[in-house]
């Protein structure tokens, strides 16, 4: 089972809010407490839950890319360019290939737009403009 904010708070003898302040680099936490919490996070191998951050309305640091085929040279170049640009802005690319299957295109877009990523780049064959406009 993964380590939670509650586990960190208990180990540091602070509130979950204090741990959250440290995670989000907010003021209001003494340097001593901040260092203590960061050390405990390291010792407990804590990693923030990206999906939970997305559901809480915070940035996930991830961008979704939906494309039909990664084996095509054209799409491989697109992937490389998107990934390089995402990295410049400290985003991680979450790639999905649909193999040009309409049902899979819709499933992947629905998956990505449920708070798991901050944005989605679509290169699709089958999704109509009215569906895409409703994603906004």
C-alpha positions as MATLAB code, in Angstrom:
seq = 'XXXXXXXXXXXXXXXXXXXXXXXXXXXXXXXXXXXXXXXXXXXXXXXXXXXXXXXXXXXXXXXXXXXXXXXXXXXXXXXXXXXXXXXXXXXXXXXXXXXXXXXXXXXXXXXXXXXXXXXXXXXXXXXXXXXXXXXX';
ca = [
       0.000    0.000    0.000;
       1.320    3.444   -0.877;
       2.168    6.116    1.645;
      -0.455    8.864    2.056;
      -0.409   12.446    3.298;
      -2.026   11.158    6.489;
       0.896    8.778    7.027;
       3.376   11.619    6.567;
       1.416   13.902    8.910;
       1.280   11.224   11.602;
       5.009   10.492   11.337;
       5.859   14.215   11.480;
       3.305   14.917   14.226;
       1.657   17.659   12.152;
      -1.695   18.118   10.426;
      -2.492   16.966    6.895;
      -2.896   20.645    6.008;
       0.710   21.312    7.023;
       1.915   18.466    4.815;
      -0.217   19.831    1.974;
       1.342   23.290    2.433;
       4.789   21.740    2.119;
       3.780   19.716   -0.958;
       2.389   22.802   -2.656;
       5.286   25.006   -1.536;
       2.988   27.432    0.273;
       4.080   29.826    3.011;
       3.075   29.422    6.643;
       5.305   26.478    7.565;
       8.543   27.031    9.450;
      11.731   26.026    7.676;
      12.445   23.467   10.409;
       9.029   21.809   10.010;
       9.281   21.935    6.215;
      12.674   20.178    6.295;
      11.361   17.585    8.757;
       8.364   16.779    6.537;
      10.501   16.591    3.389;
      12.920   14.240    5.143;
      10.078   11.970    6.293;
       8.648   11.940    2.762;
      12.020   10.842    1.456;
      12.451    8.172    4.143;
       8.945    6.810    3.544;
       9.398    6.987   -0.257;
       6.303    9.180   -0.605;
       5.098   10.036   -4.114;
       2.089   12.329   -4.617;
      -0.947   10.696   -6.212;
      -1.260   12.420   -9.582;
      -4.815   11.188  -10.168;
      -5.928   12.550   -6.801;
      -4.421   15.941   -7.629;
      -6.366   15.968  -10.884;
      -9.618   15.112   -9.136;
      -8.968   17.861   -6.595;
      -8.787   20.356   -9.443;
      -5.032   20.836   -9.251;
      -2.504   20.435  -12.019;
      -1.461   16.862  -12.739;
       1.572   17.932  -14.756;
       0.453   15.600  -17.536;
      -0.718   16.068  -21.120;
      -2.602   13.394  -23.036;
      -1.834   12.687  -26.684;
      -4.299   10.570  -28.662;
      -2.981    9.364  -32.019;
      -3.948    6.556  -34.389;
      -0.583    4.899  -35.019;
       2.869    5.155  -33.429;
       4.574    3.079  -36.104;
       3.929    5.695  -38.804;
       6.961    7.991  -39.207;
       4.727   11.079  -39.339;
       3.168   10.324  -35.952;
       6.533    9.383  -34.457;
       7.792   12.870  -35.303;
       4.674   14.426  -33.772;
       5.205   12.431  -30.564;
       8.841   13.498  -30.360;
       7.954   17.170  -30.833;
       5.098   17.137  -28.327;
       7.201   15.309  -25.753;
      10.140   17.704  -26.150;
       7.874   20.718  -25.766;
       6.042   19.205  -22.797;
       9.368   18.551  -21.081;
      10.375   22.194  -21.535;
       7.369   23.142  -19.410;
       7.811   20.306  -16.882;
       4.884   18.303  -18.204;
       4.851   14.568  -18.770;
       3.332   13.108  -21.921;
       0.715   10.381  -21.548;
       0.442    8.696  -24.947;
      -2.436    6.619  -26.273;
      -2.693    4.923  -29.638;
      -6.132    4.098  -30.991;
      -5.144    2.032  -34.043;
      -7.747    4.126  -35.908;
     -10.625    2.470  -34.036;
     -13.515    4.887  -33.438;
     -14.650    3.320  -30.159;
     -11.126    3.423  -28.744;
     -10.732    7.086  -29.719;
     -13.799    8.029  -27.688;
     -12.770    5.831  -24.729;
      -9.309    7.385  -24.555;
     -10.613   10.941  -24.807;
     -13.163   10.211  -22.059;
     -10.400    8.682  -19.930;
      -8.101   11.659  -20.338;
     -10.779   14.301  -19.820;
     -11.912   12.861  -16.486;
      -9.231   14.821  -14.625;
      -6.233   12.605  -15.292;
      -4.418   15.161  -17.442;
      -4.273   18.942  -17.726;
      -4.890   18.920  -21.464;
      -5.359   16.609  -24.436;
      -3.949   16.797  -27.945;
      -6.193   14.906  -30.360;
      -5.122   13.470  -33.680;
      -8.178   11.412  -34.484;
     -10.068   10.132  -37.501;
     -13.555    9.623  -36.167;
     -14.436   12.157  -33.468;
     -16.724   14.817  -34.857;
     -16.345   18.504  -34.118;
     -19.502   18.710  -31.973;
     -18.128   16.013  -29.642;
     -14.772   17.777  -29.396;
     -16.420   21.166  -28.727;
     -18.360   19.627  -25.825;
     -15.066   18.722  -24.137;
     -14.305   22.365  -23.339;
];
